[in-house]
Amino acid sequence: MKVKVNRTVVDLFEGAQVRHALLRYCVRRRLGLSRVEGAEVFDAYGHRIDLDAPLSEGQTIKCKLK
């Protein structure tokens, strides 16, 4: 499934969580993977979501990596 993270589309497996999307995003952007644990993540409406939240096809999330 495809999910958009900070305007970058990442390809994930069905049943993936927000944490998996952020890890994939960091790999594509060549960022340190340790930054994921301290990230603040928001859905398309600006609501904060947890790293363990499930994702669905076409979902958009925004993150602030520390």
PDBQT receptor file of N, H, CA, C and O in Angstrom, charges set to zero:
ATOM      1  N   MET A   1       0.838  -1.177   0.000  1.00  0.00    +0.000 N 
ATOM      2  CA  MET A   1       0.000   0.000   0.000  1.00  0.00    +0.000 C 
ATOM      3  C   MET A   1       0.882   1.238   0.000  1.00  0.00    +0.000 C 
ATOM      4  O   MET A   1       2.030   1.187   0.440  1.00  0.00    +0.000 OA
ATOM      5  N   LYS A   2       0.352   2.337  -0.487  1.00  0.00    +0.000 N 
ATOM      6  H   LYS A   2      -0.581   2.378  -0.844  1.00  0.00    +0.000 HD
ATOM      7  CA  LYS A   2       1.106   3.579  -0.564  1.00  0.00    +0.000 C 
ATOM      8  C   LYS A   2       0.564   4.570   0.460  1.00  0.00    +0.000 C 
ATOM      9  O   LYS A   2      -0.645   4.768   0.581  1.00  0.00    +0.000 OA
ATOM     10  N   VAL A   3       1.493   5.191   1.197  1.00  0.00    +0.000 N 
ATOM     11  H   VAL A   3       2.475   5.030   1.099  1.00  0.00    +0.000 HD
ATOM     12  CA  VAL A   3       1.169   6.178   2.226  1.00  0.00    +0.000 C 
ATOM     13  C   VAL A   3       2.065   7.380   1.990  1.00  0.00    +0.000 C 
ATOM     14  O   VAL A   3       3.225   7.231   1.605  1.00  0.00    +0.000 OA
ATOM     15  N   LYS A   4       1.533   8.559   2.218  1.00  0.00    +0.000 N 
ATOM     16  H   LYS A   4       0.591   8.680   2.531  1.00  0.00    +0.000 HD
ATOM     17  CA  LYS A   4       2.312   9.779   2.033  1.00  0.00    +0.000 C 
ATOM     18  C   LYS A   4       2.799  10.281   3.383  1.00  0.00    +0.000 C 
ATOM     19  O   LYS A   4       2.009  10.504   4.301  1.00  0.00    +0.000 OA
ATOM     20  N   VAL A   5       4.122  10.456   3.490  1.00  0.00    +0.000 N 
ATOM     21  H   VAL A   5       4.764  10.275   2.744  1.00  0.00    +0.000 HD
ATOM     22  CA  VAL A   5       4.753  10.980   4.705  1.00  0.00    +0.000 C 
ATOM     23  C   VAL A   5       5.479  12.267   4.323  1.00  0.00    +0.000 C 
ATOM     24  O   VAL A   5       6.437  12.235   3.550  1.00  0.00    +0.000 OA
ATOM     25  N   ASN A   6       5.032  13.387   4.856  1.00  0.00    +0.000 N 
ATOM     26  H   ASN A   6       4.254  13.413   5.483  1.00  0.00    +0.000 HD
ATOM     27  CA  ASN A   6       5.658  14.681   4.545  1.00  0.00    +0.000 C 
ATOM     28  C   ASN A   6       5.857  14.878   3.044  1.00  0.00    +0.000 C 
ATOM     29  O   ASN A   6       6.957  15.214   2.607  1.00  0.00    +0.000 OA
ATOM     30  N   ARG A   7       4.828  14.677   2.269  1.00  0.00    +0.000 N 
ATOM     31  H   ARG A   7       3.934  14.404   2.624  1.00  0.00    +0.000 HD
ATOM     32  CA  ARG A   7       4.835  14.851   0.808  1.00  0.00    +0.000 C 
ATOM     33  C   ARG A   7       5.711  13.852   0.071  1.00  0.00    +0.000 C 
ATOM     34  O   ARG A   7       6.008  14.055  -1.106  1.00  0.00    +0.000 OA
ATOM     35  N   THR A   8       6.136  12.774   0.732  1.00  0.00    +0.000 N 
ATOM     36  H   THR A   8       5.895  12.609   1.688  1.00  0.00    +0.000 HD
ATOM     37  CA  THR A   8       6.911  11.717   0.108  1.00  0.00    +0.000 C 
ATOM     38  C   THR A   8       6.102  10.431   0.171  1.00  0.00    +0.000 C 
ATOM     39  O   THR A   8       5.687  10.013   1.252  1.00  0.00    +0.000 OA
ATOM     40  N   VAL A   9       5.876   9.805  -0.969  1.00  0.00    +0.000 N 
ATOM     41  H   VAL A   9       6.214  10.145  -1.847  1.00  0.00    +0.000 HD
ATOM     42  CA  VAL A   9       5.109   8.560  -1.006  1.00  0.00    +0.000 C 
ATOM     43  C   VAL A   9       6.032   7.394  -0.678  1.00  0.00    +0.000 C 
ATOM     44  O   VAL A   9       7.100   7.247  -1.272  1.00  0.00    +0.000 OA
ATOM     45  N   VAL A  10       5.608   6.566   0.275  1.00  0.00    +0.000 N 
ATOM     46  H   VAL A  10       4.740   6.685   0.758  1.00  0.00    +0.000 HD
ATOM     47  CA  VAL A  10       6.368   5.367   0.631  1.00  0.00    +0.000 C 
ATOM     48  C   VAL A  10       5.484   4.151   0.403  1.00  0.00    +0.000 C 
ATOM     49  O   VAL A  10       4.269   4.207   0.596  1.00  0.00    +0.000 OA
ATOM     50  N   ASP A  11       6.095   3.067  -0.003  1.00  0.00    +0.000 N 
ATOM     51  H   ASP A  11       7.082   3.021  -0.160  1.00  0.00    +0.000 HD
ATOM     52  CA  ASP A  11       5.385   1.818  -0.266  1.00  0.00    +0.000 C 
ATOM     53  C   ASP A  11       5.553   0.901   0.934  1.00  0.00    +0.000 C 
ATOM     54  O   ASP A  11       6.676   0.624   1.357  1.00  0.00    +0.000 OA
ATOM     55  N   LEU A  12       4.426   0.426   1.490  1.00  0.00    +0.000 N 
ATOM     56  H   LEU A  12       3.515   0.651   1.147  1.00  0.00    +0.000 HD
ATOM     57  CA  LEU A  12       4.444  -0.397   2.699  1.00  0.00    +0.000 C 
ATOM     58  C   LEU A  12       3.625  -1.660   2.507  1.00  0.00    +0.000 C 
ATOM     59  O   LEU A  12       2.862  -1.777   1.548  1.00  0.00    +0.000 OA
ATOM     60  N   PHE A  13       3.786  -2.591   3.413  1.00  0.00    +0.000 N 
ATOM     61  H   PHE A  13       4.406  -2.496   4.191  1.00  0.00    +0.000 HD
ATOM     62  CA  PHE A  13       3.000  -3.825   3.408  1.00  0.00    +0.000 C 
ATOM     63  C   PHE A  13       1.649  -3.585   4.082  1.00  0.00    +0.000 C 
ATOM     64  O   PHE A  13       1.516  -2.661   4.883  1.00  0.00    +0.000 OA
ATOM     65  N   GLU A  14       0.655  -4.400   3.768  1.00  0.00    +0.000 N 
ATOM     66  H   GLU A  14       0.762  -5.151   3.116  1.00  0.00    +0.000 HD
ATOM     67  CA  GLU A  14      -0.669  -4.295   4.397  1.00  0.00    +0.000 C 
ATOM     68  C   GLU A  14      -0.526  -4.552   5.893  1.00  0.00    +0.000 C 
ATOM     69  O   GLU A  14       0.189  -5.468   6.299  1.00  0.00    +0.000 OA
ATOM     70  N   GLY A  15      -1.192  -3.761   6.703  1.00  0.00    +0.000 N 
ATOM     71  H   GLY A  15      -1.773  -3.017   6.373  1.00  0.00    +0.000 HD
ATOM     72  CA  GLY A  15      -1.121  -3.912   8.150  1.00  0.00    +0.000 C 
ATOM     73  C   GLY A  15       0.004  -3.125   8.792  1.00  0.00    +0.000 C 
ATOM     74  O   GLY A  15       0.269  -3.284   9.983  1.00  0.00    +0.000 OA
ATOM     75  N   ALA A  16       0.669  -2.280   8.020  1.00  0.00    +0.000 N 
ATOM     76  H   ALA A  16       0.454  -2.151   7.052  1.00  0.00    +0.000 HD
ATOM     77  CA  ALA A  16       1.782  -1.493   8.550  1.00  0.00    +0.000 C 
ATOM     78  C   ALA A  16       1.284  -0.444   9.545  1.00  0.00    +0.000 C 
ATOM     79  O   ALA A  16       0.131  -0.014   9.505  1.00  0.00    +0.000 OA
ATOM     80  N   GLN A  17       2.174  -0.058  10.419  1.00  0.00    +0.000 N 
ATOM     81  H   GLN A  17       3.110  -0.407  10.452  1.00  0.00    +0.000 HD
ATOM     82  CA  GLN A  17       1.882   0.956  11.424  1.00  0.00    +0.000 C 
ATOM     83  C   GLN A  17       2.647   2.232  11.087  1.00  0.00    +0.000 C 
ATOM     84  O   GLN A  17       3.504   2.240  10.204  1.00  0.00    +0.000 OA
ATOM     85  N   VAL A  18       2.326   3.301  11.797  1.00  0.00    +0.000 N 
ATOM     86  H   VAL A  18       1.630   3.294  12.515  1.00  0.00    +0.000 HD
ATOM     87  CA  VAL A  18       2.977   4.588  11.576  1.00  0.00    +0.000 C 
ATOM     88  C   VAL A  18       4.494   4.448  11.712  1.00  0.00    +0.000 C 
ATOM     89  O   VAL A  18       5.244   5.043  10.939  1.00  0.00    +0.000 OA
ATOM     90  N   ARG A  19       4.935   3.682  12.667  1.00  0.00    +0.000 N 
ATOM     91  H   ARG A  19       4.326   3.198  13.295  1.00  0.00    +0.000 HD
ATOM     92  CA  ARG A  19       6.374   3.463  12.890  1.00  0.00    +0.000 C 
ATOM     93  C   ARG A  19       7.053   2.933  11.621  1.00  0.00    +0.000 C 
ATOM     94  O   ARG A  19       8.149   3.375  11.276  1.00  0.00    +0.000 OA
ATOM     95  N   HIS A  20       6.410   1.995  10.933  1.00  0.00    +0.000 N 
ATOM     96  H   HIS A  20       5.520   1.637  11.213  1.00  0.00    +0.000 HD
ATOM     97  CA  HIS A  20       6.973   1.419   9.715  1.00  0.00    +0.000 C 
ATOM     98  C   HIS A  20       7.076   2.459   8.603  1.00  0.00    +0.000 C 
ATOM     99  O   HIS A  20       8.049   2.473   7.850  1.00  0.00    +0.000 OA
ATOM    100  N   ALA A  21       6.080   3.321   8.502  1.00  0.00    +0.000 N 
ATOM    101  H   ALA A  21       5.290   3.309   9.114  1.00  0.00    +0.000 HD
ATOM    102  CA  ALA A  21       6.107   4.380   7.491  1.00  0.00    +0.000 C 
ATOM    103  C   ALA A  21       7.247   5.358   7.763  1.00  0.00    +0.000 C 
ATOM    104  O   ALA A  21       7.925   5.794   6.833  1.00  0.00    +0.000 OA
ATOM    105  N   LEU A  22       7.459   5.704   9.028  1.00  0.00    +0.000 N 
ATOM    106  H   LEU A  22       6.908   5.350   9.784  1.00  0.00    +0.000 HD
ATOM    107  CA  LEU A  22       8.535   6.628   9.370  1.00  0.00    +0.000 C 
ATOM    108  C   LEU A  22       9.908   6.016   9.119  1.00  0.00    +0.000 C 
ATOM    109  O   LEU A  22      10.823   6.701   8.663  1.00  0.00    +0.000 OA
ATOM    110  N   LEU A  23      10.048   4.739   9.415  1.00  0.00    +0.000 N 
ATOM    111  H   LEU A  23       9.305   4.182   9.785  1.00  0.00    +0.000 HD
ATOM    112  CA  LEU A  23      11.322   4.063   9.137  1.00  0.00    +0.000 C 
ATOM    113  C   LEU A  23      11.619   4.073   7.644  1.00  0.00    +0.000 C 
ATOM    114  O   LEU A  23      12.744   4.352   7.230  1.00  0.00    +0.000 OA
ATOM    115  N   ARG A  24      10.614   3.771   6.847  1.00  0.00    +0.000 N 
ATOM    116  H   ARG A  24       9.700   3.544   7.184  1.00  0.00    +0.000 HD
ATOM    117  CA  ARG A  24      10.780   3.771   5.388  1.00  0.00    +0.000 C 
ATOM    118  C   ARG A  24      11.105   5.183   4.882  1.00  0.00    +0.000 C 
ATOM    119  O   ARG A  24      11.943   5.358   3.997  1.00  0.00    +0.000 OA
ATOM    120  N   TYR A  25      10.439   6.174   5.450  1.00  0.00    +0.000 N 
ATOM    121  H   TYR A  25       9.758   6.033   6.169  1.00  0.00    +0.000 HD
ATOM    122  CA  TYR A  25      10.685   7.570   5.087  1.00  0.00    +0.000 C 
ATOM    123  C   TYR A  25      12.129   7.962   5.406  1.00  0.00    +0.000 C 
ATOM    124  O   TYR A  25      12.793   8.599   4.589  1.00  0.00    +0.000 OA
ATOM    125  N   CYS A  26      12.607   7.591   6.571  1.00  0.00    +0.000 N 
ATOM    126  H   CYS A  26      12.067   7.073   7.235  1.00  0.00    +0.000 HD
ATOM    127  CA  CYS A  26      13.978   7.917   6.969  1.00  0.00    +0.000 C 
ATOM    128  C   CYS A  26      15.006   7.258   6.053  1.00  0.00    +0.000 C 
ATOM    129  O   CYS A  26      16.029   7.863   5.729  1.00  0.00    +0.000 OA
ATOM    130  N   VAL A  27      14.741   6.037   5.639  1.00  0.00    +0.000 N 
ATOM    131  H   VAL A  27      13.911   5.546   5.902  1.00  0.00    +0.000 HD
ATOM    132  CA  VAL A  27      15.653   5.347   4.732  1.00  0.00    +0.000 C 
ATOM    133  C   VAL A  27      15.704   6.074   3.382  1.00  0.00    +0.000 C 
ATOM    134  O   VAL A  27      16.781   6.281   2.824  1.00  0.00    +0.000 OA
ATOM    135  N   ARG A  28      14.538   6.456   2.868  1.00  0.00    +0.000 N 
ATOM    136  H   ARG A  28      13.663   6.288   3.322  1.00  0.00    +0.000 HD
ATOM    137  CA  ARG A  28      14.487   7.154   1.577  1.00  0.00    +0.000 C 
ATOM    138  C   ARG A  28      15.167   8.511   1.631  1.00  0.00    +0.000 C 
ATOM    139  O   ARG A  28      15.786   8.932   0.654  1.00  0.00    +0.000 OA
ATOM    140  N   ARG A  29      15.059   9.207   2.769  1.00  0.00    +0.000 N 
ATOM    141  H   ARG A  29      14.556   8.865   3.563  1.00  0.00    +0.000 HD
ATOM    142  CA  ARG A  29      15.635  10.547   2.909  1.00  0.00    +0.000 C 
ATOM    143  C   ARG A  29      17.040  10.517   3.512  1.00  0.00    +0.000 C 
ATOM    144  O   ARG A  29      17.648  11.564   3.732  1.00  0.00    +0.000 OA
ATOM    145  N   ARG A  30      17.553   9.310   3.777  1.00  0.00    +0.000 N 
ATOM    146  H   ARG A  30      17.060   8.459   3.598  1.00  0.00    +0.000 HD
ATOM    147  CA  ARG A  30      18.890   9.118   4.351  1.00  0.00    +0.000 C 
ATOM    148  C   ARG A  30      19.049   9.842   5.684  1.00  0.00    +0.000 C 
ATOM    149  O   ARG A  30      20.025  10.555   5.915  1.00  0.00    +0.000 OA
ATOM    150  N   LEU A  31      18.059   9.638   6.554  1.00  0.00    +0.000 N 
ATOM    151  H   LEU A  31      17.266   9.058   6.366  1.00  0.00    +0.000 HD
ATOM    152  CA  LEU A  31      18.079  10.202   7.899  1.00  0.00    +0.000 C 
ATOM    153  C   LEU A  31      18.360   9.091   8.904  1.00  0.00    +0.000 C 
ATOM    154  O   LEU A  31      18.180   7.914   8.594  1.00  0.00    +0.000 OA
ATOM    155  N   GLY A  32      18.793   9.451  10.084  1.00  0.00    +0.000 N 
ATOM    156  H   GLY A  32      18.940  10.408  10.336  1.00  0.00    +0.000 HD
ATOM    157  CA  GLY A  32      19.070   8.463  11.125  1.00  0.00    +0.000 C 
ATOM    158  C   GLY A  32      17.797   7.795  11.625  1.00  0.00    +0.000 C 
ATOM    159  O   GLY A  32      16.815   8.476  11.922  1.00  0.00    +0.000 OA
ATOM    160  N   LEU A  33      17.804   6.476  11.720  1.00  0.00    +0.000 N 
ATOM    161  H   LEU A  33      18.601   5.922  11.478  1.00  0.00    +0.000 HD
ATOM    162  CA  LEU A  33      16.621   5.735  12.142  1.00  0.00    +0.000 C 
ATOM    163  C   LEU A  33      16.290   5.959  13.615  1.00  0.00    +0.000 C 
ATOM    164  O   LEU A  33      15.149   5.748  14.026  1.00  0.00    +0.000 OA
ATOM    165  N   SER A  34      17.254   6.377  14.403  1.00  0.00    +0.000 N 
ATOM    166  H   SER A  34      18.180   6.548  14.069  1.00  0.00    +0.000 HD
ATOM    167  CA  SER A  34      17.003   6.606  15.827  1.00  0.00    +0.000 C 
ATOM    168  C   SER A  34      16.084   7.802  16.056  1.00  0.00    +0.000 C 
ATOM    169  O   SER A  34      15.544   7.957  17.151  1.00  0.00    +0.000 OA
ATOM    170  N   ARG A  35      15.897   8.640  15.058  1.00  0.00    +0.000 N 
ATOM    171  H   ARG A  35      16.335   8.514  14.168  1.00  0.00    +0.000 HD
ATOM    172  CA  ARG A  35      15.044   9.821  15.177  1.00  0.00    +0.000 C 
ATOM    173  C   ARG A  35      13.561   9.464  15.217  1.00  0.00    +0.000 C 
ATOM    174  O   ARG A  35      12.740  10.287  15.622  1.00  0.00    +0.000 OA
ATOM    175  N   VAL A  36      13.210   8.256  14.804  1.00  0.00    +0.000 N 
ATOM    176  H   VAL A  36      13.877   7.587  14.475  1.00  0.00    +0.000 HD
ATOM    177  CA  VAL A  36      11.811   7.844  14.729  1.00  0.00    +0.000 C 
ATOM    178  C   VAL A  36      11.164   7.794  16.108  1.00  0.00    +0.000 C 
ATOM    179  O   VAL A  36      10.020   8.222  16.259  1.00  0.00    +0.000 OA
ATOM    180  N   GLU A  37      11.852   7.292  17.096  1.00  0.00    +0.000 N 
ATOM    181  H   GLU A  37      12.782   6.945  16.973  1.00  0.00    +0.000 HD
ATOM    182  CA  GLU A  37      11.269   7.106  18.427  1.00  0.00    +0.000 C 
ATOM    183  C   GLU A  37      10.833   8.415  19.076  1.00  0.00    +0.000 C 
ATOM    184  O   GLU A  37       9.890   8.409  19.868  1.00  0.00    +0.000 OA
ATOM    185  N   GLY A  38      11.476   9.524  18.773  1.00  0.00    +0.000 N 
ATOM    186  H   GLY A  38      12.242   9.529  18.130  1.00  0.00    +0.000 HD
ATOM    187  CA  GLY A  38      11.106  10.796  19.365  1.00  0.00    +0.000 C 
ATOM    188  C   GLY A  38      10.237  11.664  18.475  1.00  0.00    +0.000 C 
ATOM    189  O   GLY A  38      10.030  12.844  18.761  1.00  0.00    +0.000 OA
ATOM    190  N   ALA A  39       9.727  11.084  17.396  1.00  0.00    +0.000 N 
ATOM    191  H   ALA A  39       9.895  10.126  17.164  1.00  0.00    +0.000 HD
ATOM    192  CA  ALA A  39       8.974  11.861  16.408  1.00  0.00    +0.000 C 
ATOM    193  C   ALA A  39       7.574  12.214  16.903  1.00  0.00    +0.000 C 
ATOM    194  O   ALA A  39       6.941  11.447  17.629  1.00  0.00    +0.000 OA
ATOM    195  N   GLU A  40       7.113  13.382  16.495  1.00  0.00    +0.000 N 
ATOM    196  H   GLU A  40       7.627  14.004  15.906  1.00  0.00    +0.000 HD
ATOM    197  CA  GLU A  40       5.730  13.782  16.705  1.00  0.00    +0.000 C 
ATOM    198  C   GLU A  40       5.028  13.573  15.362  1.00  0.00    +0.000 C 
ATOM    199  O   GLU A  40       5.472  14.091  14.337  1.00  0.00    +0.000 OA
ATOM    200  N   VAL A  41       3.929  12.813  15.372  1.00  0.00    +0.000 N 
ATOM    201  H   VAL A  41       3.568  12.393  16.204  1.00  0.00    +0.000 HD
ATOM    202  CA  VAL A  41       3.257  12.451  14.124  1.00  0.00    +0.000 C 
ATOM    203  C   VAL A  41       1.816  12.935  14.164  1.00  0.00    +0.000 C 
ATOM    204  O   VAL A  41       1.132  12.821  15.181  1.00  0.00    +0.000 OA
ATOM    205  N   PHE A  42       1.368  13.480  13.032  1.00  0.00    +0.000 N 
ATOM    206  H   PHE A  42       1.924  13.573  12.206  1.00  0.00    +0.000 HD
ATOM    207  CA  PHE A  42       0.024  14.021  12.920  1.00  0.00    +0.000 C 
ATOM    208  C   PHE A  42      -0.656  13.463  11.673  1.00  0.00    +0.000 C 
ATOM    209  O   PHE A  42       0.000  13.195  10.667  1.00  0.00    +0.000 OA
ATOM    210  N   ASP A  43      -1.974  13.289  11.749  1.00  0.00    +0.000 N 
ATOM    211  H   ASP A  43      -2.507  13.506  12.567  1.00  0.00    +0.000 HD
ATOM    212  CA  ASP A  43      -2.719  12.843  10.570  1.00  0.00    +0.000 C 
ATOM    213  C   ASP A  43      -3.004  14.045   9.673  1.00  0.00    +0.000 C 
ATOM    214  O   ASP A  43      -2.558  15.155   9.965  1.00  0.00    +0.000 OA
ATOM    215  N   ALA A  44      -3.736  13.833   8.596  1.00  0.00    +0.000 N 
ATOM    216  H   ALA A  44      -4.098  12.931   8.359  1.00  0.00    +0.000 HD
ATOM    217  CA  ALA A  44      -4.009  14.893   7.625  1.00  0.00    +0.000 C 
ATOM    218  C   ALA A  44      -4.822  16.038   8.215  1.00  0.00    +0.000 C 
ATOM    219  O   ALA A  44      -4.820  17.141   7.668  1.00  0.00    +0.000 OA
ATOM    220  N   TYR A  45      -5.516  15.791   9.321  1.00  0.00    +0.000 N 
ATOM    221  H   TYR A  45      -5.518  14.895   9.765  1.00  0.00    +0.000 HD
ATOM    222  CA  TYR A  45      -6.343  16.809   9.955  1.00  0.00    +0.000 C 
ATOM    223  C   TYR A  45      -5.635  17.532  11.090  1.00  0.00    +0.000 C 
ATOM    224  O   TYR A  45      -6.218  18.415  11.719  1.00  0.00    +0.000 OA
ATOM    225  N   GLY A  46      -4.377  17.166  11.361  1.00  0.00    +0.000 N 
ATOM    226  H   GLY A  46      -3.903  16.449  10.850  1.00  0.00    +0.000 HD
ATOM    227  CA  GLY A  46      -3.603  17.812  12.412  1.00  0.00    +0.000 C 
ATOM    228  C   GLY A  46      -3.721  17.179  13.774  1.00  0.00    +0.000 C 
ATOM    229  O   GLY A  46      -3.216  17.731  14.751  1.00  0.00    +0.000 OA
ATOM    230  N   HIS A  47      -4.382  16.022  13.871  1.00  0.00    +0.000 N 
ATOM    231  H   HIS A  47      -4.792  15.574  13.077  1.00  0.00    +0.000 HD
ATOM    232  CA  HIS A  47      -4.494  15.325  15.154  1.00  0.00    +0.000 C 
ATOM    233  C   HIS A  47      -3.253  14.467  15.381  1.00  0.00    +0.000 C 
ATOM    234  O   HIS A  47      -2.774  13.786  14.474  1.00  0.00    +0.000 OA
ATOM    235  N   ARG A  48      -2.753  14.513  16.591  1.00  0.00    +0.000 N 
ATOM    236  H   ARG A  48      -3.143  15.066  17.328  1.00  0.00    +0.000 HD
ATOM    237  CA  ARG A  48      -1.573  13.715  16.922  1.00  0.00    +0.000 C 
ATOM    238  C   ARG A  48      -1.932  12.226  16.947  1.00  0.00    +0.000 C 
ATOM    239  O   ARG A  48      -2.971  11.842  17.484  1.00  0.00    +0.000 OA
ATOM    240  N   ILE A  49      -1.075  11.403  16.370  1.00  0.00    +0.000 N 
ATOM    241  H   ILE A  49      -0.231  11.715  15.934  1.00  0.00    +0.000 HD
ATOM    242  CA  ILE A  49      -1.303   9.953  16.366  1.00  0.00    +0.000 C 
ATOM    243  C   ILE A  49      -0.069   9.241  16.913  1.00  0.00    +0.000 C 
ATOM    244  O   ILE A  49       1.041   9.773  16.892  1.00  0.00    +0.000 OA
ATOM    245  N   ASP A  50      -0.292   8.039  17.397  1.00  0.00    +0.000 N 
ATOM    246  H   ASP A  50      -1.193   7.606  17.415  1.00  0.00    +0.000 HD
ATOM    247  CA  ASP A  50       0.753   7.241  18.032  1.00  0.00    +0.000 C 
ATOM    248  C   ASP A  50       1.555   6.474  16.988  1.00  0.00    +0.000 C 
ATOM    249  O   ASP A  50       1.069   6.222  15.885  1.00  0.00    +0.000 OA
ATOM    250  N   LEU A  51       2.778   6.106  17.336  1.00  0.00    +0.000 N 
ATOM    251  H   LEU A  51       3.172   6.311  18.232  1.00  0.00    +0.000 HD
ATOM    252  CA  LEU A  51       3.620   5.329  16.428  1.00  0.00    +0.000 C 
ATOM    253  C   LEU A  51       3.053   3.938  16.154  1.00  0.00    +0.000 C 
ATOM    254  O   LEU A  51       3.376   3.330  15.134  1.00  0.00    +0.000 OA
ATOM    255  N   ASP A  52       2.213   3.430  17.052  1.00  0.00    +0.000 N 
ATOM    256  H   ASP A  52       1.950   3.924  17.881  1.00  0.00    +0.000 HD
ATOM    257  CA  ASP A  52       1.643   2.092  16.877  1.00  0.00    +0.000 C 
ATOM    258  C   ASP A  52       0.290   2.110  16.162  1.00  0.00    +0.000 C 
ATOM    259  O   ASP A  52      -0.350   1.067  16.035  1.00  0.00    +0.000 OA
ATOM    260  N   ALA A  53      -0.150   3.272  15.699  1.00  0.00    +0.000 N 
ATOM    261  H   ALA A  53       0.369   4.120  15.802  1.00  0.00    +0.000 HD
ATOM    262  CA  ALA A  53      -1.442   3.379  15.020  1.00  0.00    +0.000 C 
ATOM    263  C   ALA A  53      -1.377   2.689  13.656  1.00  0.00    +0.000 C 
ATOM    264  O   ALA A  53      -0.369   2.792  12.957  1.00  0.00    +0.000 OA
ATOM    265  N   PRO A  54      -2.447   1.986  13.276  1.00  0.00    +0.000 N 
ATOM    266  CA  PRO A  54      -2.467   1.324  11.961  1.00  0.00    +0.000 C 
ATOM    267  C   PRO A  54      -2.659   2.337  10.839  1.00  0.00    +0.000 C 
ATOM    268  O   PRO A  54      -3.236   3.406  11.039  1.00  0.00    +0.000 OA
ATOM    269  N   LEU A  55      -2.165   1.982   9.661  1.00  0.00    +0.000 N 
ATOM    270  H   LEU A  55      -1.696   1.114   9.499  1.00  0.00    +0.000 HD
ATOM    271  CA  LEU A  55      -2.306   2.832   8.487  1.00  0.00    +0.000 C 
ATOM    272  C   LEU A  55      -3.195   2.152   7.457  1.00  0.00    +0.000 C 
ATOM    273  O   LEU A  55      -3.366   0.933   7.470  1.00  0.00    +0.000 OA
ATOM    274  N   SER A  56      -3.758   2.962   6.562  1.00  0.00    +0.000 N 
ATOM    275  H   SER A  56      -3.619   3.952   6.551  1.00  0.00    +0.000 HD
ATOM    276  CA  SER A  56      -4.555   2.412   5.469  1.00  0.00    +0.000 C 
ATOM    277  C   SER A  56      -4.079   3.019   4.154  1.00  0.00    +0.000 C 
ATOM    278  O   SER A  56      -3.374   4.029   4.143  1.00  0.00    +0.000 OA
ATOM    279  N   GLU A  57      -4.465   2.403   3.066  1.00  0.00    +0.000 N 
ATOM    280  H   GLU A  57      -5.038   1.584   3.075  1.00  0.00    +0.000 HD
ATOM    281  CA  GLU A  57      -4.063   2.812   1.719  1.00  0.00    +0.000 C 
ATOM    282  C   GLU A  57      -4.407   4.282   1.485  1.00  0.00    +0.000 C 
ATOM    283  O   GLU A  57      -5.526   4.717   1.757  1.00  0.00    +0.000 OA
ATOM    284  N   GLY A  58      -3.435   5.040   0.981  1.00  0.00    +0.000 N 
ATOM    285  H   GLY A  58      -2.526   4.687   0.760  1.00  0.00    +0.000 HD
ATOM    286  CA  GLY A  58      -3.656   6.422   0.619  1.00  0.00    +0.000 C 
ATOM    287  C   GLY A  58      -3.643   7.424   1.762  1.00  0.00    +0.000 C 
ATOM    288  O   GLY A  58      -3.894   8.609   1.540  1.00  0.00    +0.000 OA
ATOM    289  N   GLN A  59      -3.363   6.988   2.952  1.00  0.00    +0.000 N 
ATOM    290  H   GLN A  59      -3.160   6.025   3.132  1.00  0.00    +0.000 HD
ATOM    291  CA  GLN A  59      -3.360   7.872   4.117  1.00  0.00    +0.000 C 
ATOM    292  C   GLN A  59      -2.184   8.853   4.040  1.00  0.00    +0.000 C 
ATOM    293  O   GLN A  59      -1.135   8.532   3.483  1.00  0.00    +0.000 OA
ATOM    294  N   THR A  60      -2.370  10.041   4.599  1.00  0.00    +0.000 N 
ATOM    295  H   THR A  60      -3.222  10.302   5.052  1.00  0.00    +0.000 HD
ATOM    296  CA  THR A  60      -1.324  11.069   4.640  1.00  0.00    +0.000 C 
ATOM    297  C   THR A  60      -0.991  11.356   6.097  1.00  0.00    +0.000 C 
ATOM    298  O   THR A  60      -1.884  11.588   6.911  1.00  0.00    +0.000 OA
ATOM    299  N   ILE A  61       0.301  11.339   6.421  1.00  0.00    +0.000 N 
ATOM    300  H   ILE A  61       1.027  11.151   5.759  1.00  0.00    +0.000 HD
ATOM    301  CA  ILE A  61       0.744  11.700   7.757  1.00  0.00    +0.000 C 
ATOM    302  C   ILE A  61       1.869  12.713   7.651  1.00  0.00    +0.000 C 
ATOM    303  O   ILE A  61       2.585  12.769   6.652  1.00  0.00    +0.000 OA
ATOM    304  N   LYS A  62       2.012  13.509   8.692  1.00  0.00    +0.000 N 
ATOM    305  H   LYS A  62       1.430  13.464   9.505  1.00  0.00    +0.000 HD
ATOM    306  CA  LYS A  62       3.091  14.491   8.766  1.00  0.00    +0.000 C 
ATOM    307  C   LYS A  62       3.855  14.239  10.053  1.00  0.00    +0.000 C 
ATOM    308  O   LYS A  62       3.265  13.941  11.091  1.00  0.00    +0.000 OA
ATOM    309  N   CYS A  63       5.168  14.359   9.975  1.00  0.00    +0.000 N 
ATOM    310  H   CYS A  63       5.648  14.601   9.131  1.00  0.00    +0.000 HD
ATOM    311  CA  CYS A  63       5.971  14.101  11.180  1.00  0.00    +0.000 C 
ATOM    312  C   CYS A  63       7.010  15.179  11.376  1.00  0.00    +0.000 C 
ATOM    313  O   CYS A  63       7.481  15.809  10.428  1.00  0.00    +0.000 OA
ATOM    314  N   LYS A  64       7.351  15.372  12.637  1.00  0.00    +0.000 N 
ATOM    315  H   LYS A  64       6.969  14.861  13.406  1.00  0.00    +0.000 HD
ATOM    316  CA  LYS A  64       8.433  16.257  13.033  1.00  0.00    +0.000 C 
ATOM    317  C   LYS A  64       9.469  15.393  13.722  1.00  0.00    +0.000 C 
ATOM    318  O   LYS A  64       9.278  14.968  14.861  1.00  0.00    +0.000 OA
ATOM    319  N   LEU A  65      10.567  15.135  13.031  1.00  0.00    +0.000 N 
ATOM    320  H   LEU A  65      10.723  15.481  12.106  1.00  0.00    +0.000 HD
ATOM    321  CA  LEU A  65      11.621  14.302  13.590  1.00  0.00    +0.000 C 
ATOM    322  C   LEU A  65      12.554  15.148  14.448  1.00  0.00    +0.000 C 
ATOM    323  O   LEU A  65      12.859  16.292  14.110  1.00  0.00    +0.000 OA
ATOM    324  N   LYS A  66      13.000  14.578  15.554  1.00  0.00    +0.000 N 
ATOM    325  H   LYS A  66      12.752  13.649  15.828  1.00  0.00    +0.000 HD
ATOM    326  CA  LYS A  66      13.901  15.304  16.454  1.00  0.00    +0.000 C 
ATOM    327  C   LYS A  66      15.316  14.923  16.198  1.00  0.00    +0.000 C 
ATOM    328  O   LYS A  66      16.222  15.430  16.859  1.00  0.00    +0.000 OA
TER     329      LYS A  66
